[in-house]
Amino acid sequence: MTRTLIKNGRFLTLQDTVPIIKGYMVIEGDRIVYIGEEEPDASQAYDEIIDGTHRLYMPGLVNTHGHAAMSLLRGYGDDLALQVWLQEKMWPNEAKFTGADVRAGTLLSIAEMLKGGTTCFVDMYDHMDEVARAVEQSGMRAVLTRGVIGLCPPDVQQMKLDEATAFARNWHGQANGRITAMMSPHAPYTCPPDYIERIVQAAHDLNLPLHTHMSESRREVAENEEQYGLRPVAHLEKLGVFSRPCLVAHAVHLTDEEIATLAKYDVRVSHNPGSNLKLASGIARVPELLRAGVLVSLGTDSSASNNNLDMFEEMRLAALLHKGTSGDPTAVPATEALRMGTVTGARSIWLNDIGVLQAGMKADFIAIDIDQPHFLPKTDFSSHVVYSASAKDVTDVYVDGRCLLRGGELTTLDEEKIKYDAQRAFEGLTQG
């Protein structure tokens, strides 16, 4: 078991009592075993000693909603309404995706996320065995789910459900526990009610959480009401979706009553401010969700609707947007946005041993170069991370105590090959 000592660093722990420590952190195997101001026992032997001068260490960022392979369609259909974007640009091209395309797009996203300090992500897509293998190879942590669209004949519905179930059985807990699984009806508007009920039953049978898109656009809410006589929250409640642990993406258009319903069932919300703004879907009622006690995390959505996977940008947007729309500069403080991108994100996907730098926790952490003008003066580093930092400031990334990015260079993946394969896959999809 390897032992690593980081000395002379600043550690943004995300612990409530000691948010910043200047000193030392010791990693043994996949866990943090010490963090504090006092130098640990000098008689201990270390496999590696790292000088953390000019570095800020913090928990890795957790991206709670995305579709990694859609990086292949980045910039292909911009400045369009959600339904137009989906039906005319995304779905026709996604229908052509092969397993090799999904692998190429996923690895491109993983490379981008790792270089930007994201250590864990949620992914809902197709060809999920390829996604899982890419995660396994990279060393990242991920919560994966075969997203199921039910607008198809009954036999195809059953095939998709069987695929989703088999994927969950085969991959949940794999890669030394770095991969976990969920079940995912894509959305109320893409899955008939009886199909959603069958997916809920599968989640019960497998004892897994559910993940779905919900109330992303006004049009979606209106059409749900027109078709089923209920808004999406009541519709999903009726179908039993909230009888399982549940994470919903977007939740932009909610009433007070719906917020109370989500709080009642402990439904977690992945707030995707960048994607929601770009698709003009609206701005989620995050301050009201937080006041109601709903766990709100952050997601980028895909880089076809964002168009990047920079979680620093999502934290900044979350902090700024709700100030601007509410007129309250305290609506989402920097510390809250930071927690949404780290520890709250981890809790939102039922991972309780990441998100905080603390003895006993998994060694999922990142280092930021703070020897730069935009990190000075050395006042409030929580504020600096949210309002000043970007993905480009990340120098090192560790997951399970293993270094996946060192000095800005990927250690487990061939970045040049990933970029080449992604461009070739895009050209094959759009020019073939």
Secondary structure, DSSP 8 states (H G I E B T S, - for coil): --EEEEEEEEEE---SS-SEEEEEEEEETTEEEEEESS---TTS--SEEEE-TTEEEEE-EEE-S--GGGGGGTTTS-S--HHHIIIIIIHHHHTT--HHHHHHHHHHHHHHHHHTTEEEEEEEESSHHHHHHHHHHHT-EEEEEEEE---S-HHHHHHHHHHHHHHHHHHTTTTTTTEEE-BEE--TTTS-HHHHHHHHHHHHHHT--EEEEES-SHHHHHHHHHHHSS-HHHHHHHTTGGGS-EEEEE--S--HHHHHHHHHTT-EEEE-HHHHHHTT-----HHHHHHTT--EEE----TTSSS---HHHHHHHHHHHHHHHHT-TTSS-HHHHHHHTTHHHHHHTT--SSSS--TTSB--EEEEE--SGGG-S-S-HHHHHHHT--GGGEEEEEETTEEEEETTEESSS-HHHHHHHHHHHHHHHHH-
